[in-house]
């Protein structure tokens, strides 16, 4: 402990390791071998041996954490805390160790959680296949009815839109996103390095956007298991990063321009089919997060209040928001995100194609500029 406090971490760690080896060699009788007299459990040599091992593990763990081997270090500390000496101890030294362990989870627990998540994702994918089939059949039937009954056309088309791939993909994307979080927790150090690189590259973007981009890059670099929805996850995380960035950088500040007394902030737009549509931007003063489909409609709606806001807030970049960004989002949504909610349509080649498309579009670099200009 003295060596640790002096900052001589490597020397302290090696001393603790050798100490544990030496202590383990001693054959010390257990409590049952003594004369049966009642005494404090801490007096038994067997308990003292465990106490030495516990102390060595604790200091060794602290040294490993200080040397950058946080995974091994936290495991040693947890092992120390798991040793029960059989009597109450109010030692401040051990009380402070819990803060170093934090939310540490053993590899065995992570593997069990991962297996359970994998089982759930398999069920989700099977459900998605059924949902896609049903949605397609519903769409075909409604299209036929609409052609036969012109008076019903508008209402039936709205029903068909409600069964479209956007809503289905949004549901299954969220499930796969949860699964991907469990994957990254297995290699926290590698994920942290990727996140640091992205933070340096896009310093003005929020932690949520950086985290989603880091999830995508981590999955693409660290995993090659085609039995898991890895590539679907990487694709979905990229798309979530776009959705989050547009909402945080562009849409939410616009929603905040409504008077605070307004119970809701809405804007009426016209869909490509010519039907009116109301998009709710905020409710009771809280901005809402729009999905990719609604973002496309809003960005190119052409409403004066929207165009004026973009020009005033973003200057020359307002033209990119109105003309280029809706096209980029629509391509991402239709060609990549919706299909990726079912893992059979996602593979490494398609993820790399999406990454190349986003790099060529300079979409996140543009978001970074927009965020700085606010």
Order of alpha helices (4+ residues) and beta strands (2+ residues): alpha-alpha-alpha-alpha-alpha-alpha-alpha-alpha-alpha-alpha-alpha-alpha-alpha-beta-beta-beta-alpha-alpha-alpha-alpha-alpha
